[in-house]
Amino acid sequence: MAELMEAFSQFGDALVSGLIAGLMVIVNLLPGSISDAFQYAFMQRALLTSVLVGAICGILSCYVVLKRWSLLGDAISHAVLPGVAIAYLLGWPFFIGAFITGALTSVGIGAIERHTRIKSDAAMGLMFTGAFALGIVIISKIASSTHLMHILFGNVLGVQQSALLLTLVASIIALLAVWLAYRPLLLYAFDPQQAQALGFNTSVIHYGLILLLTLTIVASLETVGIILVVAMLITPGATAHLLTDRFKTMMLISVGVGVSSAVIGLWLSVVLDVASGGTIVLVATSWFFIALLFSPKHGILLRQWRRWRMSA
């Protein structure tokens, strides 16, 4: 077993080194004022982590927006905090504790919704506020405020090799799941009744998509933190939704928004010496408002201009 783990670790390190080398080929084509910031090893790890998180958040953001699951993403992101605290207490990786509590909370929300008179929005509110409060109480006893700030708001510039490997594995799993189950997920996002009529098990799809969201949120802990990951799961998809009515195009645009926001936000955070997670989210929000104003079909300014032309 030890030899297997060692071989896996070596393979992971080699894969990360190869991906970073590929990214640096692209980065070195940029002007020196930009590329110089990424010549350090910690910045290269931060860059790869940001690209992975931006891509996977961009993909799942489309489903979150179409299913109107923004509150569910908020609930899961807050519910992972006690798992992070318990993992810290036991000396486990944050990833394990966060995923377990996130998955349990998701199942709990579904159980309350299905077996009581409580509606889904109230069930989400009950579960995530309770779990978040429990996490804060535990952290206040076992960790310093510095650890709490990193968990809540991210610390991508300090991401370690082990955390990067976990983010890479989570991203690969999520991408493979979306690719293999593309048609069922697409049908479920637009018309769950038709998906069920065609023989798909919508309960499995429902909880599978929730587990993918949980996995993505946990993988994003090191980058934007628990609180801001909600924005990365909503904003890219919402931006793409303003620009196209085709799902595949929407997914590509959403990934582009997520990755570009992560990279530009990371660079700006270093140049301006500000929080990386918040800067990444602000860049994504800027993309949204640009689309809101200038989208060919749904943009406010272009819509007003067309009305003025018609009236003239």
PALOLO-78407 format. One line per 8 residues: their letters; for each residue x, y, z of N, C-alpha, C, CB. Coordinates in steps of 0.2 Angstrom, whole numbers, plus 5000, padded with zeros to 4 digits. Glycine has a CB too. Layout:
// residues N
A) X/Y/Z/X/Y/Z/X/Y/Z/X/Y/Z ~ ...
//
This chain:
// residues 312
MAELMEAF) 5004/4994/5000/5000/5000/5000/5004/5006/5000/4995/5000/5006 ~ 5010/5006/5004/5014/5012/5004/5017/5013/4998/5019/5011/5010 ~ 5019/5008/4994/5022/5009/4988/5018/5011/4983/5025/5002/4985 ~ 5011/5009/4983/5006/5012/4979/5005/5019/4980/5000/5008/4980 ~ 5004/5021/4986/5003/5028/4987/5009/5032/4985/5002/5029/4995 ~ 5015/5030/4986/5021/5033/4984/5021/5034/4976/5028/5030/4986 ~ 5019/5029/4973/5019/5029/4965/5014/5034/4963/5017/5022/4962 ~ 5008/5034/4966/5003/5039/4965/5005/5046/4966/4996/5037/4969
SQFGDALV) 5009/5047/4971/5011/5054/4973/5016/5056/4968/5014/5054/4980 ~ 5020/5051/4966/5025/5053/4960/5022/5055/4954/5030/5048/4960 ~ 5017/5051/4952/5013/5052/4946/5010/5059/4946/5008/5046/4945 ~ 5006/5060/4952/5003/5066/4953/5008/5072/4952/5000/5067/4959 ~ 5014/5072/4956/5018/5077/4955/5021/5078/4948/5025/5076/4960 ~ 5022/5073/4944/5024/5073/4937/5018/5077/4933/5026/5067/4935 ~ 5012/5075/4934/5007/5077/4931/5006/5085/4932/5000/5074/4932 ~ 5006/5087/4938/5006/5094/4940/5012/5098/4937/5006/5095/4948
SGLIAGLM) 5018/5095/4937/5023/5098/4934/5022/5099/4926/5030/5094/4935 ~ 5020/5094/4923/5018/5095/4916/5013/5100/4914/5016/5088/4913 ~ 5008/5100/4918/5002/5105/4917/5005/5112/4919/4996/5104/4922 ~ 5009/5113/4924/5012/5120/4925/5017/5122/4920/5016/5120/4932 ~ 5021/5117/4917/5025/5119/4911/5021/5121/4905/5029/5113/4910 ~ 5015/5118/4904/5011/5120/4898/5008/5126/4899/5006/5115/4897 ~ 5006/5128/4905/5003/5135/4907/5008/5140/4906/5000/5135/4914 ~ 5015/5138/4908/5020/5144/4908/5022/5145/4901/5026/5141/4912
VIVNLLPG) 5021/5140/4896/5022/5142/4889/5018/5147/4887/5022/5135/4885 ~ 5011/5147/4889/5006/5152/4887/5008/5158/4890/4999/5149/4888 ~ 5009/5158/4897/5010/5164/4901/5016/5168/4898/5011/5162/4908 ~ 5022/5164/4896/5028/5168/4894/5027/5171/4887/5033/5163/4893 ~ 5021/5170/4884/5020/5174/4878/5017/5181/4879/5015/5170/4874 ~ 5015/5182/4886/5011/5188/4888/5017/5193/4889/5007/5187/4894 ~ 5015/5200/4889/5020/5205/4891/5023/5203/4897/5016/5212/4891 ~ 5030/5206/4898/5034/5205/4904/5030/5207/4910/5040/5208/4903
SISDAFQY) 5027/5213/4910/5023/5215/4916/5018/5211/4919/5020/5222/4914 ~ 5016/5206/4915/5011/5201/4917/5015/5194/4919/5005/5200/4912 ~ 5019/5192/4914/5022/5186/4915/5027/5185/4921/5025/5183/4909 ~ 5030/5191/4922/5035/5191/4928/5032/5189/4934/5038/5198/4928 ~ 5026/5190/4936/5022/5189/4942/5022/5181/4943/5016/5192/4942 ~ 5022/5177/4937/5021/5170/4938/5027/5166/4937/5016/5168/4932 ~ 5033/5169/4938/5039/5165/4938/5041/5162/4944/5045/5170/4936 ~ 5037/5163/4950/5039/5160/4956/5035/5153/4957/5037/5164/4962
AFMQRALL) 5037/5148/4960/5034/5142/4961/5027/5142/4964/5038/5137/4965 ~ 5027/5147/4969/5020/5147/4973/5015/5150/4968/5021/5151/4979 ~ 5017/5155/4964/5012/5158/4959/5010/5153/4954/5016/5164/4956 ~ 5015/5149/4952/5013/5144/4947/5008/5139/4950/5019/5140/4944 ~ 5009/5137/4956/5004/5132/4959/4997/5136/4960/5006/5130/4966 ~ 4997/5142/4962/4991/5146/4962/4988/5147/4956/4993/5153/4965 ~ 4992/5148/4950/4989/5149/4944/4985/5142/4941/4994/5151/4939 ~ 4989/5137/4942/4985/5130/4940/4979/5129/4944/4990/5125/4941
TSVLVGAI) 4979/5130/4951/4974/5129/4955/4968/5134/4953/4975/5130/4962 ~ 4969/5140/4951/4964/5145/4949/4961/5143/4943/4967/5152/4949 ~ 4965/5140/4938/4963/5138/4931/4958/5132/4932/4968/5136/4927 ~ 4960/5127/4936/4956/5121/4938/4949/5123/4941/4959/5116/4942 ~ 4949/5127/4946/4943/5129/4949/4939/5134/4945/4945/5133/4956 ~ 4942/5138/4941/4938/5142/4936/4934/5138/4931/4942/5147/4933 ~ 4938/5133/4929/4935/5129/4923/4929/5124/4926/4940/5124/4920 ~ 4930/5121/4932/4925/5117/4934/4919/5121/4937/4928/5112/4940
CGILSCYV) 4920/5126/4940/4915/5131/4943/4911/5133/4937/4918/5137/4947 ~ 4914/5135/4931/4911/5137/4925/4906/5132/4922/4916/5139/4920 ~ 4908/5126/4922/4904/5120/4919/4898/5119/4924/4908/5114/4919 ~ 4899/5118/4930/4893/5117/4935/4889/5123/4936/4896/5114/4941 ~ 4892/5129/4935/4888/5135/4935/4882/5135/4931/4892/5141/4934 ~ 4883/5132/4925/4877/5132/4920/4871/5128/4923/4879/5129/4913 ~ 4872/5123/4926/4867/5119/4929/4864/5122/4935/4870/5112/4931 ~ 4868/5126/4939/4866/5129/4945/4861/5135/4943/4872/5132/4949
VLKRWSLL) 4863/5139/4937/4858/5144/4935/4852/5141/4932/4862/5148/4930 ~ 4852/5136/4928/4847/5134/4924/4842/5130/4929/4849/5129/4919 ~ 4844/5127/4934/4840/5124/4939/4838/5128/4945/4844/5118/4942 ~ 4841/5134/4945/4839/5139/4950/4841/5137/4957/4831/5141/4950 ~ 4847/5134/4957/4850/5131/4963/4855/5136/4967/4853/5124/4961 ~ 4854/5142/4966/4859/5147/4969/4859/5146/4977/4858/5154/4967 ~ 4853/5145/4980/4853/5144/4987/4856/5138/4989/4845/5145/4989 ~ 4855/5132/4985/4858/5126/4987/4865/5126/4987/4855/5121/4982
GDAISHAV) 4868/5130/4982/4876/5131/4982/4878/5134/4988/4878/5134/4976 ~ 4874/5139/4990/4876/5143/4996/4875/5139/5002/4871/5149/4997 ~ 4870/5134/5002/4869/5130/5008/4875/5125/5009/4863/5126/5007 ~ 4877/5122/5003/4882/5117/5003/4889/5120/5005/4883/5113/4997 ~ 4890/5126/5003/4897/5130/5004/4897/5131/5011/4897/5136/5000 ~ 4892/5133/5015/4892/5135/5022/4892/5128/5026/4886/5139/5024 ~ 4889/5123/5023/4888/5117/5027/4895/5113/5028/4883/5113/5024 ~ 4900/5115/5024/4906/5111/5024/4910/5113/5030/4910/5111/5017
LPGVAIAY) 4909/5119/5033/4913/5122/5038/4914/5117/5044/4910/5129/5040 ~ 4909/5114/5047/4910/5110/5052/4915/5104/5050/4904/5107/5055 ~ 4914/5101/5044/4918/5096/5042/4926/5098/5041/4916/5093/5035 ~ 4927/5104/5039/4934/5107/5039/4936/5108/5046/4934/5114/5036 ~ 4932/5110/5051/4934/5111/5058/4936/5104/5061/4929/5114/5062 ~ 4932/5099/5060/4933/5092/5063/4939/5089/5059/4927/5088/5062 ~ 4940/5090/5053/4946/5087/5049/4952/5090/5052/4946/5088/5042 ~ 4952/5097/5054/4958/5100/5057/4959/5097/5064/4957/5108/5057
LLGWPFFI) 4954/5096/5067/4955/5093/5074/4958/5086/5074/4948/5093/5078 ~ 4956/5082/5069/4958/5075/5068/4965/5075/5064/4953/5071/5065 ~ 4967/5080/5061/4973/5080/5057/4972/5077/5050/4978/5076/5061 ~ 4966/5077/5048/4965/5075/5041/4965/5081/5036/4958/5072/5041 ~ 4966/5079/5030/4965/5085/5025/4958/5088/5025/4966/5082/5018 ~ 4958/5094/5024/4952/5098/5024/4947/5095/5019/4953/5105/5023 ~ 4949/5093/5014/4945/5090/5008/4940/5085/5011/4950/5088/5003 ~ 4943/5080/5015/4939/5074/5017/4933/5076/5021/4944/5069/5020
GAFITGAL) 4935/5080/5026/4930/5082/5031/4924/5087/5028/4933/5086/5037 ~ 4927/5091/5023/4922/5095/5020/4917/5092/5015/4926/5101/5016 ~ 4920/5087/5012/4916/5083/5007/4911/5079/5011/4920/5078/5002 ~ 4913/5076/5016/4908/5072/5020/4902/5076/5023/4912/5068/5026 ~ 4904/5081/5026/4898/5085/5029/4894/5089/5023/4901/5091/5033 ~ 4897/5091/5018/4893/5093/5012/4888/5088/5010/4898/5096/5007 ~ 4891/5082/5009/4886/5077/5006/4881/5075/5011/4890/5071/5004 ~ 4882/5075/5017/4877/5073/5023/4872/5079/5023/4881/5073/5029
TSVGIGAI) 4874/5085/5022/4870/5091/5022/4865/5091/5016/4873/5098/5023 ~ 4868/5089/5010/4864/5088/5004/4858/5083/5005/4868/5087/4998 ~ 4860/5077/5008/4855/5072/5009/4850/5074/5014/4859/5066/5011 ~ 4852/5078/5019/4848/5080/5025/4843/5085/5022/4852/5083/5030 ~ 4845/5089/5017/4840/5094/5014/4835/5090/5010/4844/5099/5010 ~ 4837/5085/5006/4832/5081/5003/4828/5077/5007/4836/5077/4998 ~ 4830/5075/5013/4826/5071/5017/4821/5075/5020/4830/5068/5023 ~ 4822/5081/5023/4818/5086/5026/4812/5088/5021/4821/5092/5028
ERHTRIKS) 4814/5089/5014/4810/5091/5009/4805/5086/5007/4814/5094/5003 ~ 4807/5080/5007/4803/5074/5005/4798/5071/5010/4807/5069/5002 ~ 4800/5072/5017/4797/5068/5022/4793/5073/5027/4801/5064/5026 ~ 4794/5080/5026/4790/5084/5030/4786/5089/5026/4795/5088/5035 ~ 4783/5094/5029/4779/5099/5026/4784/5105/5024/4774/5101/5030 ~ 4790/5105/5026/4795/5110/5025/4797/5110/5018/4801/5110/5030 ~ 4797/5116/5015/4798/5117/5008/4806/5117/5007/4795/5123/5005 ~ 4808/5117/5001/4816/5116/4999/4820/5122/5002/4817/5115/4992
DAAMGLMF) 4817/5128/5001/4821/5134/5003/4822/5135/5010/4817/5141/5000 ~ 4816/5133/5014/4817/5133/5021/4821/5127/5024/4810/5132/5024 ~ 4821/5122/5020/4826/5116/5022/4833/5118/5021/4824/5110/5018 ~ 4834/5121/5016/4841/5124/5014/4843/5129/5020/4842/5127/5008 ~ 4839/5133/5021/4841/5138/5026/4842/5135/5033/4835/5144/5027 ~ 4838/5131/5035/4839/5127/5042/4845/5124/5042/4833/5123/5043 ~ 4847/5120/5037/4853/5116/5037/4859/5120/5036/4853/5111/5031 ~ 4860/5124/5032/4866/5128/5031/4867/5133/5037/4866/5131/5024
TGAFALGI) 4862/5136/5039/4864/5140/5045/4866/5136/5051/4858/5145/5047 ~ 4863/5131/5052/4864/5127/5058/4871/5124/5057/4859/5121/5059 ~ 4873/5121/5051/4880/5118/5050/4885/5124/5050/4880/5115/5043 ~ 4884/5130/5048/4889/5135/5048/4890/5137/5055/4886/5141/5043 ~ 4885/5138/5059/4886/5140/5066/4890/5135/5070/4879/5141/5069 ~ 4888/5128/5068/4892/5123/5072/4899/5123/5070/4889/5116/5070 ~ 4901/5125/5064/4908/5125/5061/4911/5131/5065/4908/5126/5054 ~ 4908/5137/5065/4911/5143/5069/4912/5141/5076/4906/5149/5068
VIISKIAS) 4908/5138/5079/4909/5136/5086/4915/5131/5087/4902/5133/5089 ~ 4915/5126/5083/4921/5122/5083/4927/5125/5082/4920/5116/5079 ~ 4928/5129/5077/4934/5133/5075/4936/5138/5080/4933/5137/5068 ~ 4931/5141/5084/4933/5146/5089/4936/5142/5095/4927/5149/5092 ~ 4936/5136/5095/4939/5132/5101/4946/5129/5099/4934/5127/5103 ~ 4946/5127/5092/4952/5123/5091/4957/5127/5086/4950/5117/5087 ~ 4955/5132/5083/4960/5136/5078/4960/5143/5079/4957/5134/5071 ~ 4965/5146/5077/4965/5153/5077/4961/5157/5072/4973/5156/5076
STHLMHIL) 4960/5163/5073/4956/5167/5068/4960/5167/5061/4955/5174/5070 ~ 4966/5166/5061/4970/5166/5054/4967/5160/5050/4977/5165/5055 ~ 4967/5154/5053/4964/5148/5050/4957/5149/5047/4964/5142/5054 ~ 4953/5152/5052/4946/5154/5050/4946/5158/5044/4942/5157/5056 ~ 4950/5163/5043/4950/5168/5038/4952/5164/5031/4955/5174/5039 ~ 4957/5160/5032/4959/5156/5026/4953/5151/5023/4965/5152/5027 ~ 4950/5148/5028/4944/5144/5026/4939/5148/5023/4942/5140/5032 ~ 4937/5153/5026/4931/5157/5024/4932/5161/5017/4929/5162/5029
FGNVLGVQ) 4938/5164/5016/4940/5168/5011/4945/5166/5006/4942/5175/5013 ~ 4948/5160/5007/4953/5157/5003/4960/5160/5004/4951/5158/4996 ~ 4965/5156/5001/4972/5158/5002/4976/5154/4996/4975/5156/5009 ~ 4974/5156/4990/4977/5153/4984/4984/5154/4983/4973/5155/4978 ~ 4987/5159/4986/4994/5161/4985/4998/5156/4990/4995/5168/4987 ~ 4995/5153/4995/4998/5148/4999/4996/5141/4998/4997/5150/5006 ~ 4993/5139/4992/4991/5133/4991/4997/5128/4991/4987/5132/4985 ~ 4996/5122/4994/5002/5117/4994/5001/5112/4989/5002/5114/5001
QSALLLTL) 5006/5108/4988/5006/5103/4982/5000/5098/4984/5013/5100/4982 ~ 4999/5096/4990/4994/5091/4991/4987/5094/4990/4995/5089/4999 ~ 4986/5100/4992/4980/5103/4990/4978/5104/4983/4979/5110/4994 ~ 4984/5105/4979/4983/5106/4972/4982/5099/4969/4990/5109/4969 ~ 4985/5094/4971/4983/5087/4969/4976/5085/4970/4988/5082/4972 ~ 4973/5087/4976/4966/5086/4977/4962/5089/4973/4965/5087/4985 ~ 4963/5096/4972/4959/5100/4967/4959/5097/4960/4962/5107/4967 ~ 4965/5095/4958/4966/5091/4951/4962/5085/4951/4973/5090/4950
VASIIALL) 4962/5081/4956/4958/5075/4956/4951/5076/4956/4960/5070/4962 ~ 4949/5081/4960/4941/5083/4960/4939/5086/4953/4940/5088/4966 ~ 4943/5090/4950/4941/5093/4944/4941/5087/4938/4947/5098/4942 ~ 4945/5082/4938/4945/5077/4933/4939/5073/4934/4951/5072/4934 ~ 4937/5071/4941/4931/5067/4942/4925/5071/4940/4930/5066/4950 ~ 4924/5078/4941/4919/5081/4940/4918/5082/4932/4919/5088/4943 ~ 4924/5083/4929/4923/5084/4921/4921/5077/4918/4930/5086/4919 ~ 4924/5071/4921/4922/5065/4918/4915/5064/4919/4926/5059/4921
AVWLAYRP) 4912/5065/4925/4905/5064/4927/4900/5068/4922/4903/5066/4934 ~ 4902/5074/4921/4898/5079/4916/4898/5076/4909/4900/5086/4917 ~ 4904/5074/4907/4905/5071/4900/4901/5065/4899/4912/5070/4899 ~ 4902/5060/4904/4898/5054/4903/4891/5054/4904/4901/5049/4908 ~ 4889/5059/4908/4881/5059/4909/4879/5066/4906/4880/5059/4917 ~ 4881/5068/4901/4880/5074/4898/4872/5075/4896/4884/5076/4891 ~ 4870/5070/4892/4863/5070/4890/4858/5069/4896/4861/5064/4885 ~ 4859/5065/4901/4854/5065/4906/4854/5071/4910/4856/5059/4911
LLLYAFDP) 4860/5074/4911/4860/5080/4915/4857/5086/4911/4868/5082/4916 ~ 4858/5086/4904/4855/5091/4900/4847/5091/4901/4857/5091/4893 ~ 4845/5085/4900/4837/5084/4900/4835/5086/4907/4835/5076/4899 ~ 4838/5084/4912/4836/5085/4919/4836/5093/4921/4840/5082/4924 ~ 4841/5096/4918/4841/5103/4919/4836/5107/4916/4848/5106/4916 ~ 4833/5105/4910/4828/5108/4906/4821/5106/4907/4830/5108/4899 ~ 4820/5099/4908/4814/5096/4909/4814/5089/4912/4811/5095/4902 ~ 4814/5089/4919/4815/5083/4923/4809/5078/4921/4814/5085/4930
QQAQALGF) 4803/5081/4920/4798/5076/4918/4799/5072/4912/4791/5080/4917 ~ 4802/5075/4907/4804/5072/4901/4810/5067/4902/4806/5077/4895 ~ 4814/5069/4906/4820/5064/4908/4817/5058/4911/4825/5068/4912 ~ 4812/5059/4916/4809/5053/4919/4805/5049/4914/4805/5055/4925 ~ 4802/5052/4909/4798/5048/4905/4802/5044/4900/4794/5053/4901 ~ 4808/5047/4899/4813/5043/4894/4817/5037/4898/4818/5048/4891 ~ 4815/5036/4904/4818/5031/4908/4824/5032/4912/4820/5026/4903 ~ 4826/5039/4913/4831/5041/4917/4829/5041/4924/4835/5047/4915
NTSVIHYG) 4833/5039/4929/4832/5039/4936/4833/5046/4939/4836/5034/4940 ~ 4828/5051/4939/4830/5058/4941/4832/5059/4948/4823/5062/4940 ~ 4830/5054/4952/4833/5055/4959/4841/5054/4959/4830/5049/4964 ~ 4843/5049/4956/4850/5048/4955/4854/5054/4952/4852/5041/4951 ~ 4851/5056/4947/4853/5062/4943/4854/5068/4948/4849/5064/4937 ~ 4848/5069/4952/4848/5075/4957/4853/5074/4962/4841/5074/4960 ~ 4854/5069/4965/4859/5068/4970/4866/5068/4967/4857/5062/4975 ~ 4866/5065/4961/4873/5065/4958/4875/5072/4957/4873/5061/4952
LILLLTLT) 4871/5076/4954/4873/5083/4953/4874/5087/4959/4867/5087/4949 ~ 4871/5085/4965/4872/5089/4971/4879/5087/4974/4867/5087/4976 ~ 4881/5080/4973/4887/5078/4975/4893/5081/4971/4888/5070/4974 ~ 4892/5082/4964/4896/5086/4960/4897/5093/4962/4894/5086/4953 ~ 4892/5096/4964/4892/5103/4967/4896/5103/4973/4885/5106/4968 ~ 4895/5098/4978/4899/5097/4984/4906/5097/4983/4896/5092/4988 ~ 4908/5092/4978/4915/5091/4976/4918/5097/4973/4915/5085/4971 ~ 4915/5101/4969/4917/5107/4966/4918/5112/4972/4913/5110/4961
IVASLETV) 4914/5113/4976/4914/5118/4982/4920/5116/4986/4908/5118/4986 ~ 4921/5110/4988/4927/5108/4992/4933/5109/4988/4926/5100/4994 ~ 4933/5108/4982/4939/5109/4978/4941/5116/4978/4939/5106/4971 ~ 4936/5121/4979/4937/5128/4978/4939/5131/4985/4931/5131/4975 ~ 4940/5127/4990/4941/5130/4997/4947/5134/4997/4941/5125/5002 ~ 4953/5131/4994/4959/5134/4994/4960/5141/4990/4965/5129/4992 ~ 4955/5141/4985/4956/5147/4980/4952/5153/4983/4953/5145/4973 ~ 4945/5152/4983/4941/5158/4984/4938/5157/4991/4936/5159/4979
GIILVVAM) 4938/5151/4994/4935/5151/5001/4928/5149/5001/4936/5157/5005 ~ 4925/5147/5007/4918/5145/5007/4913/5150/5005/4917/5142/5014 ~ 4914/5156/5007/4909/5161/5006/4909/5163/4999/4910/5167/5010 ~ 4915/5164/4996/4915/5167/4989/4914/5162/4983/4921/5171/4988 ~ 4915/5155/4985/4914/5150/4980/4907/5150/4977/4915/5143/4983 ~ 4902/5153/4981/4895/5153/4979/4895/5158/4973/4890/5156/4984 ~ 4898/5163/4973/4899/5168/4967/4902/5165/4961/4903/5174/4969 ~ 4907/5160/4962/4910/5157/4956/4905/5152/4953/4917/5154/4958
LITPGATA) 4901/5149/4957/4896/5144/4955/4890/5147/4952/4894/5140/4960 ~ 4889/5154/4952/4883/5157/4949/4885/5162/4944/4880/5161/4955 ~ 4890/5166/4945/4892/5172/4940/4894/5170/4933/4897/5176/4943 ~ 4898/5165/4932/4900/5163/4925/4894/5160/4921/4905/5157/4926 ~ 4890/5156/4925/4884/5153/4921/4879/5159/4920/4880/5148/4925 ~ 4878/5164/4924/4873/5169/4923/4876/5174/4917/4872/5173/4930 ~ 4882/5175/4917/4885/5179/4912/4884/5175/4905/4893/5180/4913 ~ 4885/5169/4905/4885/5165/4898/4877/5165/4896/4887/5158/4899
HLLTDRFK) 4873/5165/4901/4866/5164/4900/4863/5171/4896/4862/5163/4906 ~ 4866/5176/4898/4865/5183/4894/4867/5183/4887/4867/5188/4898 ~ 4872/5179/4885/4875/5179/4879/4873/5174/4874/4883/5179/4880 ~ 4870/5169/4876/4868/5163/4871/4862/5160/4874/4874/5159/4870 ~ 4858/5156/4869/4853/5152/4871/4854/5145/4870/4847/5154/4867 ~ 4860/5143/4867/4863/5136/4866/4867/5134/4872/4866/5136/4859 ~ 4865/5128/4874/4868/5125/4880/4876/5124/4880/4865/5119/4883 ~ 4878/5121/4874/4885/5120/4873/4889/5126/4873/4886/5116/4867
TMMLISVG) 4886/5131/4869/4889/5138/4869/4890/5141/4876/4886/5142/4864 ~ 4884/5140/4879/4884/5143/4886/4889/5140/4891/4877/5142/4889 ~ 4890/5133/4890/4895/5130/4894/4902/5133/4892/4895/5123/4893 ~ 4904/5133/4886/4910/5136/4884/4911/5143/4886/4911/5135/4876 ~ 4906/5147/4886/4907/5154/4888/4908/5154/4895/4901/5158/4886 ~ 4904/5150/4899/4905/5150/4906/4911/5148/4909/4899/5145/4909 ~ 4914/5143/4905/4921/5141/4907/4926/5146/4906/4923/5134/4903 ~ 4925/5150/4900/4930/5155/4898/4929/5161/4903/4928/5158/4891
VGVSSAVI) 4923/5162/4906/4922/5168/4911/4926/5165/4917/4915/5169/4912 ~ 4925/5159/4919/4927/5156/4925/4935/5156/4925/4925/5149/4927 ~ 4938/5154/4920/4945/5153/4920/4948/5160/4919/4948/5149/4914 ~ 4946/5165/4915/4949/5171/4914/4948/5175/4921/4945/5175/4908 ~ 4942/5175/4924/4941/5178/4930/4946/5176/4936/4934/5177/4933 ~ 4948/5169/4936/4953/5166/4940/4960/5169/4939/4952/5159/4940 ~ 4962/5169/4933/4968/5171/4931/4969/5178/4932/4970/5169/4924 ~ 4965/5182/4929/4965/5190/4929/4965/5192/4937/4960/5193/4925
GLWLSVVL) 4960/5189/4941/4960/5191/4948/4966/5189/4952/4954/5187/4950 ~ 4969/5183/4950/4975/5181/4953/4980/5186/4952/4977/5174/4951 ~ 4981/5188/4946/4987/5193/4944/4985/5200/4947/4987/5194/4936 ~ 4979/5202/4947/4977/5209/4950/4979/5209/4958/4970/5211/4949 ~ 4977/5203/4961/4978/5202/4968/4985/5203/4970/4975/5196/4971 ~ 4990/5201/4966/4997/5201/4967/4999/5208/4966/5001/5196/4963 ~ 4997/5211/4960/4999/5218/4958/4997/5223/4963/4997/5220/4951 ~ 4990/5222/4965/4987/5227/4970/4988/5226/4977/4980/5228/4968
DVASGGTI) 4991/5220/4979/4992/5217/4985/4985/5217/4989/4997/5222/4989 ~ 4980/5214/4986/4973/5213/4989/4972/5206/4990/4968/5217/4985 ~ 4966/5204/4993/4964/5197/4994/4962/5194/4987/4958/5197/4998 ~ 4965/5188/4986/4965/5185/4979/4958/5182/4978/4970/5179/4979 ~ 4954/5179/4983/4948/5177/4982/4943/5182/4980/4945/5173/4988 ~ 4943/5187/4984/4938/5193/4983/4940/5196/4976/4939/5198/4988 ~ 4946/5197/4974/4948/5200/4967/4945/5195/4962/4955/5201/4967 ~ 4946/5189/4962/4943/5184/4957/4936/5185/4956/4945/5177/4959
VLVATSWF) 4932/5185/4962/4925/5186/4961/4923/5193/4958/4922/5185/4968 ~ 4927/5198/4960/4925/5205/4957/4926/5205/4950/4930/5210/4960 ~ 4932/5201/4947/4933/5201/4940/4927/5197/4937/4939/5197/4938 ~ 4925/5192/4940/4919/5188/4937/4913/5192/4937/4918/5182/4941 ~ 4912/5196/4942/4906/5201/4942/4906/5206/4937/4905/5204/4949 ~ 4913/5209/4936/4913/5214/4930/4912/5211/4924/4921/5216/4930 ~ 4913/5204/4922/4911/5201/4916/4904/5201/4915/4914/5194/4916 ~ 4900/5200/4921/4893/5199/4921/4890/5206/4919/4890/5197/4928
FIALLFSP) 4893/5211/4922/4890/5218/4921/4891/5220/4913/4892/5223/4926 ~ 4897/5218/4911/4899/5220/4904/4893/5216/4899/4906/5218/4902 ~ 4892/5210/4901/4887/5206/4897/4880/5209/4898/4887/5199/4899 ~ 4879/5211/4904/4872/5214/4905/4871/5220/4901/4871/5216/4913 ~ 4876/5224/4900/4876/5231/4896/4876/5230/4889/4881/5235/4899 ~ 4881/5225/4887/4882/5225/4879/4880/5218/4876/4890/5226/4879 ~ 4877/5214/4879/4875/5208/4876/4871/5209/4870/4871/5203/4881 ~ 4872/5206/4864/4868/5207/4858/4861/5207/4858/4871/5203/4852
KHGILLRQ) 4858/5202/4862/4851/5200/4863/4848/5203/4869/4850/5193/4862 ~ 4852/5202/4875/4849/5204/4881/4852/5210/4884/4849/5198/4886 ~ 4857/5213/4881/4861/5219/4884/4856/5225/4885/4867/5221/4880 ~ 4857/5229/4890/4852/5234/4892/4854/5240/4887/4853/5237/4899 ~ 4860/5242/4886/4862/5247/4881/4860/5246/4874/4869/5249/4881 ~ 4861/5240/4872/4859/5238/4865/4852/5238/4864/4863/5232/4862 ~ 4848/5235/4869/4841/5235/4868/4838/5242/4868/4838/5231/4875 ~ 4841/5247/4872/4838/5254/4872/4840/5257/4865/4841/5258/4878
WRRWRMSA) 4846/5255/4863/4848/5258/4856/4843/5256/4851/4855/5256/4854 ~ 4841/5249/4851/4836/5247/4846/4830/5250/4846/4836/5239/4846 ~ 4827/5251/4853/4821/5255/4854/4821/5262/4851/4819/5255/4861 ~ 4827/5265/4852/4828/5272/4850/4828/5272/4842/4834/5275/4852 ~ 4831/5267/4839/4831/5267/4832/4824/5266/4829/4836/5261/4829 ~ 4820/5261/4832/4814/5260/4830/4809/5266/4830/4810/5254/4833 ~ 4810/5270/4836/4806/5276/4837/4808/5281/4832/4806/5278/4844 ~ 4814/5282/4831/4817/5287/4826/4814/5286/4819/4824/5287/4827
//
